[in-house]
Amino acid sequence: MADTTLMDKLVSLCKRRGFVFQSSEIYGGLGSVWDYGPLGVELKKNIKERWWRAMVHARDDIEGLDAAILMHPKVWEASGHVAGFTDPLVDCRTCKARFRADKVADAQCPQKPSKHPGEHSTCELTEPRLFNLMFKTFMGPMAESASVVYLRPETAQGIYVNYLNVLNSSRQRVPFGIAQIGKAFRNEITPGNFIFRTREFEQMEMQFFVKPGTDEEWFERWRGLRMAWHHELGLTPAKLRWHAHGDGELAHYAKAAYDIEYEFPFGWQEIEGIHNRTDFDLGRHQEHSGKKLEYFDQAANERYLPYVVETSAGADRVTLTVLADAYREEEVEGEIRVVLGFHPAVAPIKAAVLPLVKKDGMPELALELYHDLRRHLPMFYDDSGAIGRRYRRMDEAGTPFCFTIDGQTATDRTVTVRHRDTMSQERIGLDQILTWLLERSAG
Ligand code: ATP
Protein backbone atom coordinates (compact mmCIF):
# COMPACT_ATOMS: atom_id res chain seq x y z
CA MET A 1 0.00 0.00 0.00
CA ALA A 2 1.42 3.41 -0.94
CA ASP A 3 2.47 5.47 2.06
CA THR A 4 1.23 8.84 0.81
CA THR A 5 1.62 10.47 4.22
CA LEU A 6 5.34 9.81 4.17
CA MET A 7 5.65 11.36 0.70
CA ASP A 8 3.62 14.39 1.83
CA LYS A 9 5.95 14.83 4.79
CA LEU A 10 9.01 14.53 2.60
CA VAL A 11 7.70 17.04 0.05
CA SER A 12 6.88 19.50 2.81
CA LEU A 13 10.28 19.05 4.49
CA CYS A 14 11.98 19.58 1.12
CA LYS A 15 10.20 22.88 0.69
CA ARG A 16 10.60 24.04 4.29
CA ARG A 17 14.32 23.32 4.43
CA GLY A 18 15.16 24.44 0.89
CA PHE A 19 15.79 21.15 -0.89
CA VAL A 20 13.18 21.36 -3.66
CA PHE A 21 10.65 24.00 -4.71
CA GLN A 22 7.95 23.83 -7.32
CA SER A 23 8.95 25.65 -10.50
CA SER A 24 7.35 29.10 -10.95
CA GLU A 25 5.37 28.60 -7.76
CA ILE A 26 4.19 32.24 -7.52
CA TYR A 27 2.40 31.70 -10.85
CA GLY A 28 0.72 28.54 -9.66
CA GLY A 29 3.59 26.24 -10.60
CA LEU A 30 4.52 24.47 -13.83
CA GLY A 31 3.41 20.87 -14.09
CA SER A 32 6.07 18.40 -12.99
CA VAL A 33 9.00 20.79 -13.17
CA TRP A 34 10.95 21.40 -9.97
CA ASP A 35 13.73 23.69 -8.76
CA TYR A 36 16.47 22.70 -6.34
CA GLY A 37 17.01 25.05 -3.39
CA PRO A 38 20.24 25.71 -1.45
CA LEU A 39 20.35 22.29 0.25
CA GLY A 40 18.92 20.36 -2.71
CA VAL A 41 21.47 21.66 -5.18
CA GLU A 42 24.30 20.52 -2.87
CA LEU A 43 22.75 17.09 -2.36
CA LYS A 44 22.20 16.49 -6.07
CA LYS A 45 25.64 17.85 -6.95
CA ASN A 46 27.25 15.50 -4.42
CA ILE A 47 25.41 12.54 -5.94
CA LYS A 48 26.47 13.51 -9.47
CA GLU A 49 30.08 14.02 -8.38
CA ARG A 50 30.09 10.64 -6.68
CA TRP A 51 28.83 9.04 -9.87
CA TRP A 52 31.42 10.90 -11.95
CA ARG A 53 34.24 9.80 -9.65
CA ALA A 54 33.17 6.16 -9.76
CA MET A 55 32.49 6.09 -13.50
CA VAL A 56 35.17 8.41 -14.93
CA HIS A 57 37.96 9.36 -12.52
CA ALA A 58 38.34 5.97 -10.86
CA ARG A 59 38.58 4.08 -14.18
CA ASP A 60 41.10 4.01 -16.99
CA ASP A 61 38.58 2.81 -19.56
CA ILE A 62 35.92 5.55 -19.42
CA GLU A 63 36.09 9.11 -20.76
CA GLY A 64 33.75 11.98 -19.95
CA LEU A 65 31.69 14.03 -22.39
CA ASP A 66 29.34 16.99 -22.28
CA ALA A 67 27.30 17.04 -25.48
CA ALA A 68 24.81 19.79 -26.31
CA ILE A 69 21.12 19.36 -25.59
CA LEU A 70 20.16 20.42 -29.13
CA MET A 71 21.21 17.99 -31.85
CA HIS A 72 20.65 17.58 -35.57
CA PRO A 73 17.03 16.43 -35.99
CA LYS A 74 18.21 13.46 -38.05
CA VAL A 75 19.74 12.04 -34.86
CA TRP A 76 16.23 11.44 -33.55
CA GLU A 77 15.05 9.91 -36.81
CA ALA A 78 18.00 7.53 -36.76
CA SER A 79 17.56 6.66 -33.10
CA GLY A 80 13.92 5.79 -33.65
CA HIS A 81 12.63 8.47 -31.29
CA VAL A 82 10.67 10.42 -33.93
CA ALA A 83 8.78 7.33 -34.99
CA GLY A 84 8.75 5.30 -31.85
CA PHE A 85 9.24 7.37 -28.69
CA THR A 86 5.64 7.17 -27.70
CA ASP A 87 3.58 6.11 -24.74
CA PRO A 88 0.13 4.74 -25.52
CA LEU A 89 -2.40 6.86 -23.64
CA VAL A 90 -5.98 6.56 -22.61
CA ASP A 91 -8.22 9.55 -21.91
CA CYS A 92 -11.28 9.54 -19.70
CA ARG A 93 -14.11 11.26 -21.56
CA THR A 94 -15.87 11.98 -18.26
CA CYS A 95 -13.17 13.63 -16.14
CA LYS A 96 -10.79 14.53 -19.03
CA ALA A 97 -7.81 13.01 -17.20
CA ARG A 98 -5.13 11.22 -19.22
CA PHE A 99 -3.23 8.08 -18.19
CA ARG A 100 -0.45 5.91 -19.58
CA ALA A 101 -2.17 2.77 -20.84
CA ASP A 102 0.47 0.56 -19.17
CA LYS A 103 0.11 2.36 -15.82
CA VAL A 104 -3.69 2.42 -15.44
CA ALA A 105 -3.46 -0.25 -12.74
CA ASP A 106 -1.19 2.06 -10.66
CA ALA A 107 -3.19 5.25 -11.25
CA GLN A 108 -6.04 6.71 -9.21
CA CYS A 109 -9.42 7.64 -10.66
CA PRO A 110 -9.63 11.44 -10.11
CA GLN A 111 -13.32 11.09 -9.24
CA LYS A 112 -12.81 8.26 -6.77
CA PRO A 113 -9.17 7.91 -5.73
CA SER A 114 -9.76 4.50 -4.09
CA LYS A 115 -10.46 3.10 -7.58
CA HIS A 116 -8.33 2.82 -10.70
CA PRO A 117 -9.29 4.66 -13.89
CA GLY A 118 -12.06 2.77 -15.65
CA GLU A 119 -13.42 1.19 -12.46
CA HIS A 120 -15.80 3.94 -11.37
CA SER A 121 -19.35 3.73 -12.77
CA THR A 122 -19.00 7.01 -14.72
CA CYS A 123 -15.51 6.35 -16.18
CA GLU A 124 -15.37 6.26 -19.94
CA LEU A 125 -11.87 5.46 -21.16
CA THR A 126 -10.83 5.82 -24.81
CA GLU A 127 -8.81 3.22 -26.70
CA PRO A 128 -5.03 3.72 -26.20
CA ARG A 129 -3.54 6.35 -28.55
CA LEU A 130 0.08 7.12 -29.30
CA PHE A 131 1.73 10.34 -28.16
CA ASN A 132 5.26 11.54 -28.87
CA LEU A 133 7.20 12.40 -25.75
CA MET A 134 9.77 14.70 -27.36
CA PHE A 135 9.62 18.45 -26.84
CA LYS A 136 9.84 20.27 -30.16
CA THR A 137 11.16 23.74 -30.73
CA PHE A 138 12.45 25.82 -33.63
CA MET A 139 15.98 26.88 -34.43
CA GLY A 140 16.53 30.29 -36.01
CA PRO A 141 13.95 32.97 -36.69
CA MET A 142 11.39 30.91 -38.63
CA ALA A 143 8.86 28.72 -36.85
CA GLU A 144 8.54 26.28 -39.72
CA SER A 145 8.94 22.55 -40.07
CA ALA A 146 12.35 22.88 -41.76
CA SER A 147 13.78 24.39 -38.57
CA VAL A 148 12.36 21.93 -36.03
CA VAL A 149 14.78 20.74 -33.37
CA TYR A 150 14.09 18.63 -30.31
CA LEU A 151 15.11 18.92 -26.69
CA ARG A 152 16.95 15.64 -26.22
CA PRO A 153 14.90 12.95 -24.45
CA GLU A 154 18.07 11.07 -23.42
CA THR A 155 21.75 11.93 -23.27
CA ALA A 156 22.88 8.66 -24.88
CA GLN A 157 22.62 9.84 -28.50
CA GLY A 158 25.15 12.63 -27.86
CA ILE A 159 27.56 9.87 -26.90
CA TYR A 160 26.92 7.71 -29.97
CA VAL A 161 27.44 10.53 -32.44
CA ASN A 162 30.70 11.45 -30.68
CA TYR A 163 32.02 7.95 -30.16
CA LEU A 164 34.62 8.17 -32.94
CA ASN A 165 35.65 11.69 -31.87
CA VAL A 166 36.35 10.45 -28.36
CA LEU A 167 38.07 7.30 -29.60
CA ASN A 168 40.32 9.23 -31.98
CA SER A 169 41.21 11.96 -29.53
CA SER A 170 41.90 9.76 -26.50
CA ARG A 171 44.09 6.71 -26.05
CA GLN A 172 41.17 4.35 -25.66
CA ARG A 173 40.54 1.09 -27.43
CA VAL A 174 37.46 -1.09 -27.36
CA PRO A 175 36.35 -2.04 -24.72
CA PHE A 176 35.89 1.48 -23.39
CA GLY A 177 33.10 3.76 -22.25
CA ILE A 178 31.88 7.33 -22.47
CA ALA A 179 30.05 8.91 -19.56
CA GLN A 180 27.89 11.99 -19.45
CA ILE A 181 25.67 13.86 -17.02
CA GLY A 182 23.12 16.17 -18.54
CA LYS A 183 19.58 17.37 -18.88
CA ALA A 184 16.93 15.42 -20.73
CA PHE A 185 13.34 16.37 -21.46
CA ARG A 186 10.25 14.23 -21.89
CA ASN A 187 6.73 15.43 -22.24
CA GLU A 188 5.57 12.78 -19.78
CA ILE A 189 1.86 12.16 -19.75
CA THR A 190 1.49 10.94 -16.24
CA PRO A 191 4.27 12.69 -14.41
CA GLY A 192 4.18 12.84 -10.67
CA ASN A 193 5.42 11.55 -7.38
CA PHE A 194 7.38 14.72 -6.78
CA ILE A 195 10.79 14.57 -8.53
CA PHE A 196 10.38 10.90 -9.49
CA ARG A 197 8.92 11.51 -12.94
CA THR A 198 9.38 15.03 -14.24
CA ARG A 199 9.37 16.67 -17.63
CA GLU A 200 12.86 18.12 -17.28
CA PHE A 201 15.41 15.94 -15.52
CA GLU A 202 19.06 15.00 -15.44
CA GLN A 203 20.53 11.71 -16.52
CA MET A 204 23.83 10.11 -15.57
CA GLU A 205 24.52 7.81 -18.50
CA MET A 206 27.45 5.69 -19.56
CA GLN A 207 27.74 3.82 -22.84
CA PHE A 208 30.32 1.05 -22.84
CA PHE A 209 31.54 -0.06 -26.30
CA VAL A 210 32.53 -3.72 -26.52
CA LYS A 211 33.39 -6.35 -29.10
CA PRO A 212 30.28 -8.27 -30.19
CA GLY A 213 30.27 -11.59 -28.41
CA THR A 214 31.70 -10.09 -25.22
CA ASP A 215 28.56 -8.01 -24.61
CA GLU A 216 26.81 -10.48 -22.30
CA GLU A 217 29.82 -10.75 -20.05
CA TRP A 218 30.16 -6.94 -19.87
CA PHE A 219 26.45 -6.61 -19.27
CA GLU A 220 26.72 -8.83 -16.19
CA ARG A 221 29.81 -6.98 -14.99
CA TRP A 222 28.08 -3.61 -15.26
CA ARG A 223 25.00 -4.93 -13.49
CA GLY A 224 27.17 -5.87 -10.53
CA LEU A 225 29.05 -2.57 -10.49
CA ARG A 226 25.98 -0.43 -10.66
CA MET A 227 24.11 -2.23 -7.89
CA ALA A 228 27.23 -1.96 -5.72
CA TRP A 229 27.29 1.82 -6.35
CA HIS A 230 23.78 2.20 -4.95
CA HIS A 231 24.70 0.12 -1.92
CA GLU A 232 27.77 2.28 -1.31
CA LEU A 233 25.55 5.34 -1.43
CA GLY A 234 24.15 4.01 1.82
CA LEU A 235 20.72 2.96 0.49
CA THR A 236 18.95 0.24 2.47
CA PRO A 237 19.89 -3.02 0.68
CA ALA A 238 16.46 -4.61 1.32
CA LYS A 239 14.86 -1.73 -0.59
CA LEU A 240 16.86 -2.39 -3.76
CA ARG A 241 16.08 -5.16 -6.22
CA TRP A 242 16.41 -6.17 -9.86
CA HIS A 243 13.62 -6.18 -12.37
CA ALA A 244 14.35 -8.04 -15.61
CA HIS A 245 12.50 -6.82 -18.69
CA GLY A 246 10.42 -9.54 -20.27
CA ASP A 247 9.91 -9.88 -24.04
CA GLY A 248 6.95 -7.49 -24.16
CA GLU A 249 8.76 -4.83 -22.13
CA LEU A 250 12.11 -4.70 -23.96
CA ALA A 251 12.80 -1.47 -25.84
CA HIS A 252 13.12 -1.83 -29.63
CA TYR A 253 16.92 -1.49 -29.40
CA ALA A 254 17.64 -3.81 -26.49
CA LYS A 255 18.80 -7.40 -26.35
CA ALA A 256 18.56 -7.50 -22.56
CA ALA A 257 17.54 -4.98 -19.94
CA TYR A 258 17.44 -4.91 -16.16
CA ASP A 259 16.16 -2.14 -13.96
CA ILE A 260 17.46 -1.39 -10.50
CA GLU A 261 14.32 -0.71 -8.50
CA TYR A 262 13.89 0.99 -5.15
CA GLU A 263 10.95 0.57 -2.80
CA PHE A 264 9.58 4.12 -2.57
CA PRO A 265 6.66 5.01 -0.30
CA PHE A 266 4.58 4.72 -3.51
CA GLY A 267 5.88 1.26 -4.42
CA TRP A 268 8.81 -0.41 -6.24
CA GLN A 269 10.03 1.79 -9.09
CA GLU A 270 12.96 1.99 -11.49
CA ILE A 271 15.90 4.23 -10.58
CA GLU A 272 18.44 2.99 -13.12
CA GLY A 273 18.39 0.88 -16.27
CA ILE A 274 21.19 -1.37 -17.52
CA HIS A 275 20.69 -2.20 -21.17
CA ASN A 276 22.42 -4.28 -23.80
CA ARG A 277 21.72 -2.04 -26.80
CA THR A 278 23.70 -4.21 -29.23
CA ASP A 279 24.97 -2.35 -32.32
CA PHE A 280 21.51 -0.91 -32.89
CA ASP A 281 22.36 2.76 -32.31
CA LEU A 282 25.73 2.84 -34.04
CA GLY A 283 24.22 0.84 -36.91
CA ARG A 284 21.37 3.29 -37.33
CA HIS A 285 23.67 6.33 -37.19
CA GLN A 286 25.99 4.73 -39.72
CA GLU A 287 23.08 4.11 -42.03
CA HIS A 288 21.44 7.54 -41.62
CA SER A 289 24.60 9.66 -41.67
CA GLY A 290 26.38 7.68 -44.37
CA LYS A 291 29.56 7.80 -42.23
CA LYS A 292 31.45 4.64 -41.33
CA LEU A 293 31.35 4.13 -37.58
CA GLU A 294 33.21 0.82 -37.45
CA TYR A 295 36.04 0.20 -35.05
CA PHE A 296 39.30 -1.13 -36.44
CA ASP A 297 40.86 -3.64 -34.09
CA GLN A 298 44.55 -3.46 -35.02
CA ALA A 299 45.69 -6.45 -33.01
CA ALA A 300 43.13 -8.77 -34.61
CA ASN A 301 43.14 -6.88 -37.92
CA GLU A 302 39.36 -6.79 -38.05
CA ARG A 303 36.59 -4.21 -38.29
CA TYR A 304 33.31 -4.31 -36.46
CA LEU A 305 30.55 -2.13 -35.07
CA PRO A 306 30.88 -2.32 -31.30
CA TYR A 307 27.99 -3.46 -29.13
CA VAL A 308 26.93 -1.09 -26.38
CA VAL A 309 26.15 -1.79 -22.75
CA GLU A 310 24.41 1.21 -21.26
CA THR A 311 23.97 2.21 -17.63
CA SER A 312 21.37 4.96 -17.31
CA ALA A 313 20.41 6.53 -14.01
CA GLY A 314 18.35 9.62 -13.26
CA ALA A 315 20.13 12.16 -11.03
CA ASP A 316 16.79 13.46 -9.76
CA ARG A 317 15.44 9.98 -9.15
CA VAL A 318 18.54 8.96 -7.25
CA THR A 319 18.24 12.21 -5.26
CA LEU A 320 14.65 11.31 -4.37
CA THR A 321 15.80 7.80 -3.46
CA VAL A 322 18.47 9.19 -1.15
CA LEU A 323 15.94 11.56 0.46
CA ALA A 324 13.27 8.88 0.93
CA ASP A 325 15.80 6.37 2.27
CA ALA A 326 17.29 8.90 4.68
CA TYR A 327 14.01 10.19 6.13
CA ARG A 328 13.08 8.94 9.57
CA GLU A 329 11.12 10.08 12.59
CA GLU A 330 12.04 9.12 16.13
CA GLU A 331 10.46 9.87 19.45
CA VAL A 332 12.94 11.54 21.78
CA GLU A 333 11.84 12.68 25.22
CA GLY A 334 8.21 12.90 24.14
CA GLU A 335 8.98 14.88 20.97
CA ILE A 336 9.29 13.77 17.37
CA ARG A 337 12.76 14.18 15.97
CA VAL A 338 12.91 14.28 12.14
CA VAL A 339 16.22 13.11 10.71
CA LEU A 340 17.64 12.92 7.22
CA GLY A 341 20.30 10.27 7.80
CA PHE A 342 22.39 10.98 4.67
CA HIS A 343 25.74 9.32 4.09
CA PRO A 344 28.18 12.13 5.09
CA ALA A 345 29.65 12.10 1.57
CA VAL A 346 26.37 13.33 0.05
CA ALA A 347 25.11 15.46 2.96
CA PRO A 348 24.66 19.08 1.77
CA ILE A 349 26.25 20.50 4.94
CA LYS A 350 29.05 18.43 6.45
CA ALA A 351 28.96 19.98 9.91
CA ALA A 352 27.61 22.91 11.91
CA VAL A 353 29.53 25.07 14.32
CA LEU A 354 27.47 26.22 17.31
CA PRO A 355 28.49 28.40 20.26
CA LEU A 356 26.69 27.03 23.32
CA VAL A 357 25.69 30.56 24.37
CA LYS A 358 26.12 33.97 22.77
CA LYS A 359 28.62 35.28 25.34
CA ASP A 360 31.92 34.63 27.11
CA GLY A 361 33.89 34.69 23.87
CA MET A 362 32.15 31.57 22.53
CA PRO A 363 30.74 33.14 19.32
CA GLU A 364 34.21 34.52 18.47
CA LEU A 365 35.86 31.12 18.83
CA ALA A 366 33.01 29.43 16.95
CA LEU A 367 33.20 31.89 14.05
CA GLU A 368 36.94 31.40 13.79
CA LEU A 369 36.50 27.63 13.56
CA TYR A 370 33.62 28.01 11.11
CA HIS A 371 35.64 30.25 8.77
CA ASP A 372 38.60 27.87 8.93
CA LEU A 373 36.56 24.80 8.10
CA ARG A 374 34.40 26.28 5.37
CA ARG A 375 37.47 26.82 3.20
CA HIS A 376 37.48 23.03 2.86
CA LEU A 377 33.88 21.85 3.24
CA PRO A 378 30.29 23.22 3.23
CA MET A 379 29.62 24.29 6.84
CA PHE A 380 26.86 26.05 8.74
CA TYR A 381 27.06 28.52 11.62
CA ASP A 382 24.13 28.93 13.98
CA ASP A 383 23.97 30.86 17.24
CA SER A 384 20.23 31.42 17.58
CA GLY A 385 17.97 29.54 19.96
CA ALA A 386 18.42 26.74 22.47
CA ILE A 387 21.17 24.25 21.63
CA GLY A 388 18.67 21.35 21.46
CA ARG A 389 16.64 23.18 18.84
CA ARG A 390 19.74 23.94 16.81
CA TYR A 391 20.68 20.23 16.84
CA ARG A 392 17.17 19.35 15.62
CA ARG A 393 17.43 21.87 12.78
CA MET A 394 20.64 20.21 11.67
CA ASP A 395 19.07 16.72 11.97
CA GLU A 396 16.33 17.80 9.56
CA ALA A 397 18.89 19.17 7.10
CA GLY A 398 20.82 15.88 7.27
CA THR A 399 23.98 17.45 8.76
CA PRO A 400 25.98 14.54 10.20
CA PHE A 401 27.98 16.44 12.86
CA CYS A 402 27.74 19.52 15.07
CA PHE A 403 30.73 21.08 16.82
CA THR A 404 29.72 22.94 19.96
CA ILE A 405 31.96 25.56 21.50
CA ASP A 406 31.38 25.78 25.23
CA GLY A 407 32.99 27.16 28.40
CA GLN A 408 35.71 24.53 28.30
CA THR A 409 36.86 25.35 24.76
CA ALA A 410 38.78 28.51 25.69
CA THR A 411 40.73 26.71 28.39
CA ASP A 412 41.50 23.27 26.91
CA ARG A 413 41.01 23.89 23.16
CA THR A 414 38.44 21.10 22.80
CA VAL A 415 34.87 21.11 21.47
CA THR A 416 31.91 18.72 21.71
CA VAL A 417 31.12 16.72 18.61
CA ARG A 418 27.47 15.73 18.49
CA HIS A 419 26.60 12.87 16.14
CA ARG A 420 23.35 13.17 14.18
CA ASP A 421 22.48 9.46 14.05
CA THR A 422 23.18 8.41 17.64
CA MET A 423 22.92 11.84 19.29
CA SER A 424 26.00 10.78 21.26
CA GLN A 425 28.67 13.34 22.13
CA GLU A 426 32.42 13.24 22.50
CA ARG A 427 35.18 15.80 22.92
CA ILE A 428 37.80 16.46 20.33
CA GLY A 429 40.72 18.89 20.05
CA LEU A 430 40.23 22.00 17.90
CA ASP A 431 43.41 21.18 15.99
CA GLN A 432 42.11 17.72 15.00
CA ILE A 433 38.69 18.75 13.71
CA LEU A 434 39.59 19.33 10.07
CA THR A 435 41.29 15.94 9.58
CA TRP A 436 38.53 14.24 11.59
CA LEU A 437 35.83 15.80 9.40
CA LEU A 438 37.59 15.28 6.07
CA GLU A 439 38.05 11.59 6.86
CA ARG A 440 34.37 11.13 7.63
CA SER A 441 33.03 13.19 4.73
CA ALA A 442 35.09 11.51 2.03
CA GLY A 443 33.31 9.22 -0.45
P1 ATP B 1 10.05 5.00 -16.94
O1 ATP B 1 9.58 3.64 -17.38
O2 ATP B 1 10.03 5.22 -15.44
O3 ATP B 1 9.42 6.13 -17.71
P2 ATP B 1 12.25 4.66 -18.69
O4 ATP B 1 12.36 3.18 -18.72
O5 ATP B 1 11.61 5.38 -19.80
O6 ATP B 1 11.59 5.11 -17.29
P3 ATP B 1 14.95 5.19 -19.34
O7 ATP B 1 14.62 5.70 -20.67
O8 ATP B 1 15.59 3.85 -19.21
O9 ATP B 1 13.67 5.27 -18.40
O10 ATP B 1 15.80 6.30 -18.58
C1 ATP B 1 16.86 5.98 -17.71
C2 ATP B 1 16.70 6.64 -16.36
O11 ATP B 1 16.40 8.03 -16.51
C3 ATP B 1 15.56 6.08 -15.52
O12 ATP B 1 15.98 4.94 -14.80
C4 ATP B 1 15.26 7.23 -14.60
O13 ATP B 1 16.13 7.21 -13.48
C5 ATP B 1 15.55 8.44 -15.45
N1 ATP B 1 14.30 9.00 -15.98
C6 ATP B 1 13.64 8.62 -17.09
N2 ATP B 1 12.55 9.37 -17.27
C7 ATP B 1 12.51 10.24 -16.23
C8 ATP B 1 11.61 11.29 -15.84
N3 ATP B 1 10.55 11.59 -16.57
N4 ATP B 1 11.88 11.97 -14.71
C9 ATP B 1 12.98 11.70 -13.95
N5 ATP B 1 13.86 10.73 -14.28
C10 ATP B 1 13.63 10.01 -15.40
Residues whose N, C-alpha, C, O or C-beta is under 5 A from the ligand:
A	BS01	ATP	R186 E188 I195 F196 R197 T198 F201 E270 I271 E272 G273 S312 A313 G314 R317
